[in-house]
Amino acid sequence: MDTTAAQKQFWVPTPPGWVEIAAFDTDARAEAHWRDMIEPAREHLGDGPTDHLYLGLREARAAVARSGVTSAGVVVTEVDDKPAVWTFSTTIEKVASGEVNPVALVERAVGTAGTVERVEDITLVDGRTAVQAFLTLSPETRLGRAHGSATAPAGGTGTPPVERLGSCVVAVALPGRPHDLVLVTGSSPDPEHRPLLAHVVSAIAAGVHVGTEPPEGVARASGVLPVNEPAGT
């Protein structure tokens, strides 16, 4: 690409209702964004869960500051007429020639805090082949740990009030950059949400793009977040 690194942006598709955690240069801007997105849902969620969500977001932001997470966010949604909080994170993994192993990256995403239940190849909407994994994470897993495993406690800080977390991870190479792998993780306190999470995670992964213009296609279906390109890419 002829453009300089300073002109490039790292574009991440965002589902409707996205509450961004990582891509702010100050905590004050992050807090203002959270209030704008969360307060309209306070009446539906209730005061306790809403206040705990703010605390969880602050903990998550502190965690991603020490990690390789490029973008991380929360979506407050409904499943079967019940409120649900889903969390997502995106990282870029640099791999050397001959060492591209998305399956290993997926396993590293959970480390010892989870169980990989199924790994399979999938085809994204633009025709690229990706690796998708369905996981069960322990409650100790935190948003912002190495390689972007994600949880956002909906009921309090510390240990989330759930026994396990359902998660989906998709790994795919950036368009035109086969040694820059996109790793997108989505998690829910309800493991039964994983099939729904998988659609969102694969859509985010398909739309991640580095360049001077926002990506076309799937990213246009909702929003797109420009953030700084990861160092070294």
C-alpha positions in Angstrom: 0.0 0.0 0.0 1.4 3.4 -1.0 0.0 5.3 2.0 2.2 5.8 5.1 1.5 4.0 8.4 0.4 7.3 9.9 -2.5 7.6 7.4 -3.8 4.1 8.0 -6.5 3.1 10.4 -7.5 -0.2 11.9 -11.2 -0.6 11.2 -13.4 -2.8 13.3 -17.1 -3.5 12.6 -19.4 -2.8 15.5 -22.8 -4.4 16.1 -25.8 -2.2 17.0 -25.6 -1.1 20.6 -21.8 -1.5 20.8 -20.3 -0.1 24.0 -16.6 0.4 23.2 -14.0 -0.2 26.0 -10.5 0.0 24.5 -10.4 2.5 21.7 -10.3 5.8 23.7 -7.3 7.9 24.5 -8.6 8.9 27.9 -10.7 7.4 30.6 -13.0 10.4 30.6 -13.9 9.9 27.0 -14.6 6.2 27.7 -16.8 7.1 30.7 -18.8 9.6 28.6 -19.4 7.0 25.9 -20.5 4.4 28.4 -23.0 6.8 30.0 -24.4 7.6 26.5 -24.9 4.0 25.7 -25.8 2.4 29.0 -28.1 4.9 30.8 -31.0 4.5 28.3 -31.0 0.8 29.3 -30.9 1.4 33.1 -34.7 1.1 33.6 -34.7 -2.3 31.8 -31.6 -3.7 33.4 -32.2 -2.4 36.9 -30.0 -0.2 39.0 -27.9 -2.9 40.5 -26.8 -4.7 37.3 -26.3 -1.3 35.6 -24.0 0.0 38.3 -22.1 -3.3 38.3 -21.8 -3.1 34.5 -20.0 0.3 34.9 -17.6 -1.3 37.4 -17.0 -4.2 35.1 -16.2 -1.9 32.2 -13.7 0.0 34.3 -12.0 -3.2 35.3 -12.0 -4.4 31.7 -10.5 -1.1 30.4 -7.7 -1.3 33.0 -7.0 -4.9 31.9 -6.9 -4.1 28.1 -4.4 -1.3 28.8 -1.9 -4.1 29.6 -2.8 -6.4 26.8 -2.6 -6.7 23.0 -6.3 -6.0 22.6 -7.0 -3.4 19.8 -10.7 -3.1 20.2 -13.0 -4.4 22.9 -16.7 -3.9 23.4 -19.9 -4.9 25.1 -23.4 -5.3 23.6 -26.4 -5.2 25.9 -29.1 -7.2 24.1 -32.1 -9.5 24.7 -32.3 -13.2 24.2 -35.8 -14.8 24.7 -37.0 -11.5 26.2 -34.3 -11.5 28.9 -31.5 -9.0 29.1 -28.0 -10.3 28.1 -24.6 -8.8 28.1 -22.2 -10.0 25.4 -18.6 -9.0 25.3 -16.2 -9.0 22.3 -12.5 -8.3 21.7 -10.3 -8.1 18.7 -6.5 -8.6 18.5 -4.0 -8.8 15.7 -1.4 -11.7 16.0 1.8 -11.3 13.9 3.0 -14.7 12.7 6.2 -15.5 10.9 6.3 -17.2 7.5 5.6 -20.9 7.8 4.2 -20.5 11.3 0.5 -19.7 10.6 -1.5 -21.9 12.9 -4.9 -20.4 13.7 -5.9 -23.4 15.8 -3.0 -22.9 18.1 -3.9 -19.2 18.4 -7.5 -20.1 19.4 -6.2 -22.4 22.1 -3.9 -19.7 23.4 -6.9 -17.4 23.6 -8.2 -19.3 26.6 -5.0 -20.7 28.1 -5.8 -22.8 31.1 -9.0 -20.9 31.9 -11.2 -22.7 29.4 -12.0 -25.7 27.3 -11.9 -25.8 23.5 -15.0 -27.9 22.6 -15.0 -27.7 18.9 -12.7 -26.2 16.2 -13.8 -26.0 12.5 -13.1 -24.2 9.3 -15.7 -21.8 8.1 -16.1 -19.6 5.0 -16.7 -15.9 5.7 -19.0 -13.8 3.6 -16.1 -12.5 1.4 -15.0 -16.1 0.6 -12.0 -16.2 3.0 -11.4 -19.4 5.0 -11.3 -18.8 8.8 -11.1 -21.0 11.9 -13.9 -20.9 14.4 -13.9 -22.5 17.8 -16.6 -22.9 20.5 -15.3 -22.7 24.0 -16.4 -22.9 27.6 -14.5 -20.4 29.8 -14.2 -20.4 33.6 -15.5 -17.3 35.5 -11.9 -16.3 36.3 -11.3 -15.3 32.6 -11.1 -11.6 32.1 -11.5 -9.3 29.1 -8.1 -8.2 28.2 -6.1 -11.3 29.1 -3.6 -12.4 26.5 -5.1 -12.7 23.1 -8.5 -11.2 24.0 -10.6 -13.7 25.9 -13.6 -11.7 27.0 -16.1 -11.4 29.8 -18.0 -8.5 31.3 -19.6 -9.4 34.5 -23.3 -8.3 34.4 -23.9 -8.9 38.1 -20.9 -7.6 39.9 -17.2 -7.2 40.0 -14.7 -9.9 41.1 -16.0 -13.3 40.2 -19.0 -13.2 37.9 -22.1 -14.9 39.3 -21.9 -17.7 36.7 -20.3 -21.1 36.7 -19.1 -21.0 33.1 -19.1 -18.7 30.1 -20.0 -19.6 26.5 -17.5 -18.2 24.0 -16.7 -18.3 20.3 -13.4 -17.3 18.7 -12.8 -16.7 15.0 -9.2 -16.4 13.5 -8.6 -15.2 10.0 -5.8 -13.5 8.1 -6.2 -9.8 7.3 -7.0 -9.1 3.6 -3.8 -9.0 1.7 -1.7 -9.6 4.8 -1.5 -13.4 5.4 0.8 -13.1 8.4 -1.4 -10.7 10.3 -4.1 -12.8 11.9 -7.3 -11.3 13.3 -8.5 -13.0 16.4 -12.1 -12.0 17.5 -13.6 -13.4 20.7 -17.2 -13.2 21.9 -18.5 -14.4 25.3 -21.7 -14.7 27.2 -22.6 -15.7 30.7 -25.0 -18.2 29.1 -23.3 -20.9 27.1 -26.5 -21.5 25.2 -25.9 -18.1 23.4 -22.9 -19.4 21.5 -24.7 -20.1 18.2 -25.9 -16.5 18.2 -22.5 -15.2 19.3 -20.9 -17.0 16.4 -22.8 -14.9 13.8 -21.6 -11.7 15.4 -18.0 -12.8 15.9 -17.7 -14.0 12.3 -19.2 -10.7 11.0 -16.7 -8.7 13.1 -13.8 -10.8 11.9 -14.9 -10.6 8.2 -15.0 -6.8 8.4 -11.7 -6.0 10.1 -9.5 -4.0 7.7 -6.4 -1.9 7.8 -6.2 1.1 5.4 -7.2 4.6 4.8 -10.9 3.9 4.0 -13.5 1.9 6.0 -14.2 -1.6 4.8 -17.1 -2.4 2.5 -19.7 -5.1 2.9 -20.5 -6.5 6.3 -19.1 -3.6 8.2 -21.7 -1.3 6.6 -24.5 -3.3 8.2 -24.0 -1.6 11.6 -21.1 0.6 12.5 -17.4 0.8 12.0 -14.8 1.9 14.5 -11.5 3.5 13.4 -8.6 3.0 15.8 -4.9 3.2 15.6 -3.2 0.5 13.6 -1.4 -2.0 15.9 2.3 -1.3 16.3 4.5 -3.3 14.0 2.0 -4.0 11.3 
